[in-house]
Amino acid sequence: MKKTFRENSQLIKPFNKLFCLFFIATMTSSLVFLSGCSAVMAGKRSTNRGDSKVLVVGNNRLMVEAELGAPDMCSTLEDGKKRVVYRLDPDAHSKGGRNAAVAGHLVADILTLGLWEVVGTPTELAAQDQFHNFIVTYNASDIIESVEVFK
């Protein structure tokens, strides 16, 4: 007994709806899980801690710490001098700049259905943080005597 076209189409309709739901769910989950790599990388970038140009011989420690915050490491030398280390990224962006980059990557991901990652991820890899260690020696009066920079 052969089925008519109408009977066959009744069997296909539920399959089409199920397929469409599966396709939409797959695309949505792939956008959520696969996209966002460049946005996450942009979000993990360090923000600007302060201007490293304040680290010049003759400046006061209070002025330096007001600009850069507390040092990452501090040690006292035997003659009353202090040696401190600041770990800074001289090219770091402000929080607003970092948030704008994250928003830009997310919008581009959504508009291109995730294809932006082909461009966005290498761009973020090229823009990774490049920290420098600034080793500052203060005299007993908390005035900078020397500054060394290690990349």
C-alpha positions in Angstrom: 0.0 0.0 0.0 1.5 3.2 -1.2 1.1 6.4 0.8 -0.1 9.6 -0.8 1.9 12.8 -0.9 -0.4 14.3 1.7 0.2 11.5 4.2 4.0 11.7 3.6 4.0 15.5 4.2 2.2 15.0 7.5 5.1 12.8 8.6 7.7 15.3 7.5 6.3 18.4 9.3 7.2 17.3 12.8 10.7 16.3 11.6 11.1 19.8 10.0 10.1 21.5 13.3 12.5 19.3 15.3 15.3 19.9 12.8 14.8 23.7 12.9 14.8 23.7 16.8 17.9 21.5 16.8 19.6 23.8 14.2 18.8 27.0 16.2 19.9 25.4 19.5 23.2 24.3 17.9 23.9 27.7 16.4 23.1 29.5 19.6 25.3 27.2 21.7 28.2 27.5 19.2 27.9 31.3 19.3 28.0 31.2 23.1 30.8 28.6 23.5 33.0 29.3 20.5 32.8 33.0 20.2 34.1 35.4 22.7 37.7 34.3 22.7 39.0 37.7 21.5 36.5 39.4 23.8 37.8 37.4 26.8 41.4 38.2 25.8 40.6 41.9 25.6 38.9 41.7 29.0 42.0 40.1 30.6 44.3 42.9 29.5 45.8 45.0 32.3 44.6 48.5 32.8 46.8 51.5 33.1 48.3 51.6 36.6 49.9 55.0 36.2 52.4 57.0 34.2 55.9 55.4 34.4 57.4 58.8 33.4 57.2 59.7 37.1 60.1 57.3 37.8 63.0 59.8 37.3 65.9 60.5 39.5 65.1 63.2 42.2 61.4 62.5 42.5 59.9 61.9 45.9 58.6 58.4 46.9 55.2 59.8 47.9 54.7 61.4 44.5 55.6 58.0 42.8 53.3 56.0 45.0 50.5 58.5 44.5 50.8 57.9 40.7 51.6 54.2 40.6 50.3 52.8 43.9 52.1 50.5 46.2 55.2 48.7 44.7 55.0 45.0 43.8 58.1 44.3 45.9 60.1 46.2 48.5 63.3 45.6 50.3 65.5 47.6 52.7 69.2 47.8 52.0 71.9 47.9 54.7 72.7 51.6 54.4 69.0 52.7 54.9 68.2 52.8 51.3 65.1 51.1 49.9 64.8 49.1 46.7 61.4 48.7 45.2 60.0 47.0 42.1 57.1 48.2 40.0 55.8 45.8 37.4 54.1 48.0 34.7 52.8 47.8 31.2 53.7 51.1 29.7 51.3 50.6 26.8 48.3 49.6 29.0 44.9 51.1 28.3 42.4 52.7 30.6 39.5 50.7 32.0 37.2 52.5 29.5 39.4 51.6 26.6 39.6 48.0 27.7 35.8 47.9 28.1 35.3 49.5 24.7 37.5 46.8 23.1 35.5 44.0 24.8 32.2 45.6 23.6 33.6 46.0 20.1 34.6 42.3 19.9 31.3 41.1 21.2 29.3 43.2 18.7 31.5 42.1 15.8 31.1 38.4 17.0 27.3 38.8 17.0 27.1 40.6 13.7 29.4 38.2 11.9 28.0 35.0 13.6 31.4 34.3 15.2 33.5 34.8 12.1 35.1 37.9 13.7 37.2 35.5 15.8 39.4 34.8 12.7 40.5 38.5 12.8 39.9 39.4 16.5 41.9 36.6 18.2 45.2 37.3 16.3 44.7 41.0 16.9 44.4 40.4 20.6 47.4 38.1 20.6 49.4 40.9 19.0 48.2 43.3 21.7 49.1 41.2 24.7 50.5 42.9 27.8 54.2 43.5 27.8 55.3 44.1 31.3 58.5 45.9 32.3 60.1 45.7 35.7 61.1 49.1 37.1 63.7 48.7 39.9 63.9 51.9 41.8 66.4 52.7 44.5 65.4 55.4 47.1 67.9 57.0 49.5 67.2 57.4 53.2 65.2 60.5 52.5 62.9 58.7 50.1 64.2 60.4 47.0 64.9 58.3 43.8 68.6 57.7 43.3 68.4 55.3 40.4 65.9 53.6 38.1 66.6 50.4 36.1 64.2 49.0 33.5 64.1 45.3 32.6 61.8 44.1 29.8 
